[in-house]
Amino acid sequence: MPIGRSLLLAAAQSPTLNRFALESPIVKRATRAFMPGERPEEALDAGAALTRDGRGLIYTKLGEALTSLADADQVRDHYLWFYDQIAARTLPAEVSIKPTQLGLDQSADACLAHCLALAEKAAAVGSVLWLDMEDSAYVDRTLALYETIKAKFPRTGLALQAYLFRTPKDLERLRSIDPVIRLVKGAYMEPAHLAFPKKADTDAAYEAIARTMLEMAATGRGRAVFGTHDMPLVRRIIGHADRLGLAKDRYEIHMLYGIRAKEQERLRAEGFPVTTLISYGEAWYRWYMRRLAERPANVWFVVKSALG
């Protein structure tokens, strides 16, 4: 793993740096490069502006690995409220949650009940629930959770991480249920026996899995979504889709708010479905450091944002 990425992922685990960042006006200002604000209303307003070019939205409230079921209840209630806000504003928006936000560490049954409540709410307002994939210790539990929810709510989506060795087999496991998959590269610190330590290997794995997803889409299986800011990779995916004869509306590109903004606009102008993921909330530090670790060159961009 490159040293810069390793340092940033290690920093993400530091309680001391977490406390410092959350109290620092300069660091908070820098986060505006990747999130419009901590309050949900700020996220909703920013999303509404982006939809003018026809793109979609995914929202996520930051925070993970909560320590009590009472906290999980609050997260569930927040997202139920948030779906109502999406509907009231008629936004083309979906919601992505982390299972540990909803009590997975405390009770698998409680977590499932919360997710089912959110999936039902999503269906009622014409939206979708997505499950994020967390670190490798949660993959099996998250897959089982997804399979149960999708049996009742077929539009439910799941993120898979290309840097884990196991992901091609996980995708194959899900093939029979027409999975709704958002493929990402992966942003957690994983041991070398579970995940590719080199970026080039992760990139190659991502492209191979993306081809499988496109081939599935070509036979009418599932929904293929590619969450990446790697534009050469995006163009290769588009080229493979063209060779398969896939129409532009048979797959999607998802990117984060504030990253590759011009490219998002360009892809949308070319007629590709583009969705921007907007994060909000006070528990942004670990998420923020993982975003920097995905592309350490962003550190200089953030420094300029903080000082500008």
PyMOL commands that set and color helices and strands:
alter all, ss='L'
color gray80, all
select helices_A, chain A and resi 3-12+15-23+25-31+40-53+69-88+99-102+108-124+136-152+167-177+199-218+231-244+248-250+261-269+285-294+298-307
alter helices_A, ss='H'
color red, helices_A
select strands_A, chain A and resi 56-61+93-97+129-131+157-161+180-184+223-227+251-256+274-280
alter strands_A, ss='S'
color yellow, strands_A
deselect
rebuild
show_as cartoon
